[in-house]
Amino acid sequence: MDQKSANVFIGVGEHEEDPSIPMLAEFKLKTNARRMADDLSSKAASSFTVHFKEFEGESHTSVVPVALTRALRQLVRQ
């Protein structure tokens, strides 16, 4: 049986848990994204790669274009 390789990219903005944005902070997006990346990495087979990146200076909405661009670059290199 052939093993398929998989790449997962998880990106999050630095300010996603900023207390000055209470509606956003309560979701703990940075904490949960990091936990998911760590959990996936620990369970990953050799053909499964997890990439995690926290983007400095970005918030929940501003992180989308930069994370998308970075994810595409990272995954195309594989």
DSSP file (Angstrom, degrees, kcal/mol; ACC not computed):
  #  RESIDUE AA STRUCTURE BP1 BP2  ACC     N-H-->O    O-->H-N    N-H-->O    O-->H-N    TCO  KAPPA ALPHA  PHI   PSI    X-CA   Y-CA   Z-CA
    1    1 A M              0   0    0      0, 0.0     2,-0.3     0, 0.0     0, 0.0   0.000 360.0 360.0 360.0 130.0    0.0    0.0    0.0
    2    2 A D        -     0   0    0      1,-0.0     2,-0.5     0, 0.0     0, 0.0  -0.583 360.0-135.4 -78.4 136.2    1.4    3.4   -1.0
    3    3 A Q        -     0   0    0     -2,-0.3     2,-0.3     0, 0.0    -1,-0.0  -0.786  15.3-142.6 -90.1 134.6    1.6    6.1    1.7
    4    4 A K        -     0   0    0     -2,-0.5     2,-0.3     1,-0.0    43,-0.1  -0.744  13.5-129.6 -92.5 142.3    0.4    9.5    0.7
    5    5 A S        -     0   0    0     -2,-0.3     2,-0.4    43,-0.1    43,-0.2  -0.704  23.8-166.4 -90.7 146.9    2.2   12.5    2.0
    6    6 A A  E     -a   48   0A   0     41,-2.5    43,-2.9    -2,-0.3     2,-0.4  -0.990   8.5-162.4-133.4 141.5    0.2   15.3    3.6
    7    7 A N  E     -a   49   0A   0     -2,-0.4     2,-0.4    41,-0.2    43,-0.2  -0.991   5.9-169.1-123.9 130.7    1.2   18.8    4.6
    8    8 A V  E     -a   50   0A   0     41,-2.8    43,-3.3    -2,-0.4     2,-0.5  -0.976   2.7-164.3-120.3 131.6   -0.8   20.9    7.0
    9    9 A F  E     -a   51   0A   0     -2,-0.4     2,-0.5    41,-0.2    43,-0.2  -0.973   5.0-174.8-116.8 125.7   -0.2   24.6    7.5
   10   10 A I  E     +a   52   0A   0     41,-3.1    43,-2.2    -2,-0.5     2,-0.4  -0.974   8.0 179.3-121.4 117.1   -1.7   26.3   10.6
   11   11 A G  E     +a   53   0A   0     -2,-0.5     2,-0.3    41,-0.2    43,-0.2  -0.915   3.3 176.7-120.1 146.2   -1.3   30.1   10.8
   12   12 A V  E     -a   54   0A   0     41,-2.0    43,-3.0    -2,-0.4     2,-0.2  -0.994  29.3-112.5-146.8 147.3   -2.5   32.5   13.5
   13   13 A G  E >   -a   55   0A   0     -2,-0.3     3,-1.7    41,-0.2    43,-0.2  -0.566  22.4-126.2 -82.7 145.4   -2.1   36.2   14.1
   14   14 A E  T 3  S+     0   0    0     41,-2.7     3,-0.5     1,-0.3    45,-0.2   0.828 109.5  48.7 -55.7 -35.0   -0.1   37.5   17.0
   15   15 A H  T >  S+     0   0    0     43,-3.0     3,-1.6    40,-0.3    -1,-0.3   0.184  74.3 110.0 -96.1  17.5   -3.0   39.6   18.3
   16   16 A E  T <  S+     0   0    0     -3,-1.7    13,-0.5     1,-0.3    -1,-0.2   0.693  88.2  36.9 -69.0 -17.1   -5.7   36.8   18.1
   17   17 A E  T 3  S+     0   0    0     -3,-0.5    -1,-0.3    -4,-0.2    -2,-0.1   0.063  81.9 147.8-118.1  24.3   -5.8   36.7   21.9
   18   18 A D    X   -     0   0    0     -3,-1.6     3,-2.2     1,-0.2     7,-0.4  -0.425  46.0-143.2 -62.5 122.6   -5.4   40.4   22.5
   19   19 A P  T 3  S+     0   0    0      0, 0.0    -1,-0.2     0, 0.0     7,-0.1   0.694  96.9  70.5 -63.6 -17.1   -7.3   41.3   25.7
   20   20 A S  T 3  S+     0   0    0      1,-0.3    -2,-0.1     2,-0.1    -3,-0.0   0.592  97.5  53.4 -75.2  -7.6   -8.3   44.7   24.1
   21   21 A I  S X> S+     0   0    0     -3,-2.2     4,-2.8     1,-0.1     3,-1.1  -0.697  72.4 175.5-121.6  76.3  -10.5   42.6   21.8
   22   22 A P  H 3> S+     0   0    0      0, 0.0     4,-1.8     0, 0.0    -1,-0.1   0.827  74.3  56.7 -57.5 -38.0  -12.6   40.6   24.3
   23   23 A M  H 34 S+     0   0    0      1,-0.2     4,-0.2     2,-0.2    -2,-0.0   0.848 117.2  36.5 -63.2 -31.7  -14.9   39.0   21.8
   24   24 A L  H X4 S+     0   0    0     -3,-1.1     3,-1.5    -6,-0.2     5,-0.4   0.874 111.1  59.2 -85.2 -42.3  -11.9   37.5   20.0
   25   25 A A  H >< S+     0   0    0     -4,-2.8     3,-1.6    -7,-0.4    -2,-0.2   0.833  94.4  65.3 -59.2 -35.4   -9.7   36.8   23.0
   26   26 A E  T 3< S+     0   0    0     -4,-1.8    -1,-0.3     1,-0.3    -2,-0.1   0.720  92.7  62.0 -64.7 -19.8  -12.2   34.5   24.6
   27   27 A F  T <  S-     0   0    0     -3,-1.5    -1,-0.3   -11,-0.2    -2,-0.2   0.623  93.2-143.8 -81.8 -12.3  -11.8   32.0   21.8
   28   28 A K    <>  +     0   0    0     -3,-1.6     4,-3.0    -4,-0.4     5,-0.3   0.903  32.6 169.1  53.0  47.6   -8.1   31.4   22.6
   29   29 A L  H  > S+     0   0    0    -13,-0.5     4,-2.5    -5,-0.4     5,-0.2   0.882  71.5  47.7 -62.3 -41.2   -7.2   31.1   18.9
   30   30 A K  H  > S+     0   0    0      2,-0.2     4,-2.5     1,-0.2     5,-0.2   0.948 115.0  46.0 -64.3 -47.1   -3.5   31.2   19.4
   31   31 A T  H  > S+     0   0    0      1,-0.2     4,-2.3     2,-0.2    -2,-0.2   0.931 116.7  44.0 -60.9 -47.1   -3.5   28.7   22.2
   32   32 A N  H  X S+     0   0    0     -4,-3.0     4,-2.5     2,-0.2    -1,-0.2   0.870 112.6  51.3 -69.6 -36.9   -5.9   26.3   20.3
   33   33 A A  H  X S+     0   0    0     -4,-2.5     4,-2.4    -5,-0.3    -1,-0.2   0.927 112.4  46.6 -65.2 -43.8   -4.0   26.6   17.0
   34   34 A R  H  X S+     0   0    0     -4,-2.5     4,-2.6    -5,-0.2    -2,-0.2   0.918 112.6  50.3 -63.7 -43.0   -0.7   25.8   18.7
   35   35 A R  H  X S+     0   0    0     -4,-2.3     4,-2.8    -5,-0.2    -2,-0.2   0.915 110.8  49.0 -61.7 -43.1   -2.2   22.9   20.6
   36   36 A M  H  X S+     0   0    0     -4,-2.5     4,-2.8     2,-0.2     5,-0.2   0.922 111.8  48.7 -63.5 -43.6   -3.7   21.5   17.4
   37   37 A A  H  X S+     0   0    0     -4,-2.4     4,-2.4     2,-0.2    -2,-0.2   0.917 113.7  46.7 -62.3 -43.0   -0.3   21.8   15.6
   38   38 A D  H  X S+     0   0    0     -4,-2.6     4,-2.2     2,-0.2    -2,-0.2   0.918 113.3  48.6 -65.0 -43.5    1.5   20.1   18.5
   39   39 A D  H  X S+     0   0    0     -4,-2.8     4,-1.2     2,-0.2    -2,-0.2   0.927 113.5  46.4 -62.8 -45.2   -1.1   17.3   18.7
   40   40 A L  H  X S+     0   0    0     -4,-2.8     4,-0.9     1,-0.2     3,-0.3   0.908 112.0  51.5 -64.1 -41.2   -1.0   16.7   14.9
   41   41 A S  H  < S+     0   0    0     -4,-2.4     3,-0.5     1,-0.2    -1,-0.2   0.894 108.4  50.7 -62.9 -40.2    2.8   16.7   14.9
   42   42 A S  H  < S+     0   0    0     -4,-2.2    -1,-0.2     1,-0.2    -2,-0.2   0.753 117.5  39.8 -71.5 -22.0    3.0   14.2   17.7
   43   43 A K  H  < S+     0   0    0     -4,-1.2    -1,-0.2    -3,-0.3    -2,-0.2   0.463  91.6 117.2-101.6  -3.9    0.6   11.9   15.9
   44   44 A A     <  -     0   0    0     -4,-0.9     2,-0.1    -3,-0.5    -3,-0.0  -0.356  58.8-134.5 -73.3 141.4    2.0   12.4   12.4
   45   45 A A    >   -     0   0    0     -2,-0.1     3,-2.1     1,-0.1    -1,-0.1  -0.331  39.8 -92.7 -78.8 172.8    3.5    9.6   10.4
   46   46 A S  T 3  S+     0   0    0      1,-0.3    -1,-0.1    -2,-0.1    -2,-0.1   0.737 128.7  54.0 -62.6 -20.8    6.8   10.3    8.6
   47   47 A S  T 3  S+     0   0    0    -43,-0.1   -41,-2.5   -42,-0.1     2,-0.5   0.290  95.4  81.7 -95.6  11.0    4.8   11.2    5.5
   48   48 A F  E <   -a    6   0A   0     -3,-2.1     2,-0.4   -43,-0.2   -41,-0.2  -0.969  59.8-173.4-122.5 119.7    2.7   13.8    7.4
   49   49 A T  E     -a    7   0A   0    -43,-2.9   -41,-2.8    -2,-0.5     2,-0.5  -0.940   8.4-161.0-120.4 134.5    4.2   17.3    8.0
   50   50 A V  E     -a    8   0A   0     -2,-0.4     2,-0.5   -43,-0.2   -41,-0.2  -0.952   4.1-167.0-114.4 129.6    2.7   20.1   10.1
   51   51 A H  E     -a    9   0A   0    -43,-3.3   -41,-3.1    -2,-0.5     2,-0.4  -0.971   6.2-173.0-115.3 127.0    3.8   23.7    9.7
   52   52 A F  E     +a   10   0A   0     -2,-0.5     2,-0.4   -43,-0.2   -41,-0.2  -0.965   5.3 175.7-121.2 137.4    2.8   26.3   12.3
   53   53 A K  E     -a   11   0A   0    -43,-2.2   -41,-2.0    -2,-0.4     2,-0.6  -0.972  19.5-157.5-144.4 127.1    3.4   30.0   12.0
   54   54 A E  E     -a   12   0A   0     -2,-0.4     2,-0.7   -43,-0.2   -41,-0.2  -0.920  24.3-140.8 -98.8 122.0    2.4   32.9   14.3
   55   55 A F  E >   -a   13   0A   0    -43,-3.0   -41,-2.7    -2,-0.6     3,-1.4  -0.750  14.3-129.3 -92.8 116.2    2.4   36.1   12.3
   56   56 A E  T 3  S+     0   0    0     -2,-0.7     3,-0.1     1,-0.2    -1,-0.0  -0.303  86.9  10.3 -61.5 139.7    3.7   39.1   14.1
   57   57 A G  T 3  S+     0   0    0      1,-0.2     2,-0.3   -44,-0.0    -1,-0.2   0.482 100.1 121.8  75.4   3.0    1.6   42.2   14.1
   58   58 A E    <   -     0   0    0     -3,-1.4   -43,-3.0   -46,-0.1   -42,-0.2  -0.740  41.8-163.5-104.9 149.4   -1.5   40.5   12.6
   59   59 A S     >  -     0   0    0     -2,-0.3     4,-1.7   -45,-0.2   -43,-0.2  -0.434  47.2 -75.3-112.3-169.9   -5.0   40.1   14.0
   60   60 A H  T  4 S+     0   0    0    -45,-0.2     4,-0.3     1,-0.2   -44,-0.1   0.877 130.0  31.4 -60.4 -40.8   -7.8   37.8   13.1
   61   61 A T  T >4 S+     0   0    0      1,-0.1     3,-0.8     2,-0.1    -1,-0.2   0.854 117.9  52.2 -88.2 -35.8   -8.8   39.6    9.9
   62   62 A S  T 3> S+     0   0    0      1,-0.2     4,-0.7     2,-0.1    -2,-0.2   0.704  99.6  65.5 -75.6 -16.7   -5.4   40.9    8.8
   63   63 A V  H 3X S+     0   0    0     -4,-1.7     4,-3.0     1,-0.2     5,-0.3   0.736  82.3  80.1 -75.3 -22.0   -3.7   37.4    9.1
   64   64 A V  H <> S+     0   0    0     -3,-0.8     4,-2.5    -4,-0.3     5,-0.2   0.934  95.2  38.9 -57.0 -56.6   -5.8   35.9    6.3
   65   65 A P  H  > S+     0   0    0      0, 0.0     4,-2.2     0, 0.0    -1,-0.2   0.916 120.0  45.7 -64.3 -40.3   -3.9   37.2    3.2
   66   66 A V  H  X S+     0   0    0     -4,-0.7     4,-2.3     2,-0.2    -2,-0.2   0.896 115.1  47.3 -69.7 -38.4   -0.4   36.8    4.7
   67   67 A A  H  X S+     0   0    0     -4,-3.0     4,-2.8     2,-0.2     5,-0.2   0.899 111.6  50.9 -68.2 -40.1   -1.2   33.3    6.0
   68   68 A L  H  X S+     0   0    0     -4,-2.5     4,-2.3    -5,-0.3    -2,-0.2   0.936 112.3  46.3 -62.6 -46.3   -2.7   32.2    2.7
   69   69 A T  H  X S+     0   0    0     -4,-2.2     4,-2.2    -5,-0.2    -2,-0.2   0.928 115.1  46.4 -61.8 -45.9    0.3   33.4    0.8
   70   70 A R  H  X S+     0   0    0     -4,-2.3     4,-2.7     1,-0.2     5,-0.2   0.901 111.5  51.8 -64.7 -41.2    2.8   31.8    3.3
   71   71 A A  H  X S+     0   0    0     -4,-2.8     4,-2.8     2,-0.2     5,-0.2   0.925 109.8  48.7 -62.2 -44.9    0.8   28.5    3.3
   72   72 A L  H  X S+     0   0    0     -4,-2.3     4,-2.1    -5,-0.2    -1,-0.2   0.921 113.0  47.8 -62.5 -43.2    0.8   28.3   -0.5
   73   73 A R  H  X S+     0   0    0     -4,-2.2     4,-1.4     1,-0.2    -2,-0.2   0.932 114.5  46.5 -61.4 -45.8    4.6   29.0   -0.6
   74   74 A Q  H  X S+     0   0    0     -4,-2.7     4,-0.5     1,-0.2    -2,-0.2   0.911 115.4  44.4 -63.3 -44.5    5.3   26.4    2.1
   75   75 A L  H >< S+     0   0    0     -4,-2.8     3,-0.5     1,-0.2    -1,-0.2   0.813 109.4  55.1 -75.5 -29.9    3.2   23.7    0.6
   76   76 A V  H 3< S+     0   0    0     -4,-2.1    -1,-0.2    -5,-0.2    -2,-0.2   0.831 101.7  59.9 -70.7 -31.6    4.4   24.2   -3.0
   77   77 A R  H 3<        0   0    0     -4,-1.4    -1,-0.2     1,-0.3    -2,-0.2   0.713 360.0 360.0 -66.6 -21.1    8.0   23.8   -1.9
   78   78 A Q    <<        0   0    0     -3,-0.5    -1,-0.3    -4,-0.5    -2,-0.1   0.484 360.0 360.0 -71.0 360.0    7.2   20.3   -0.6
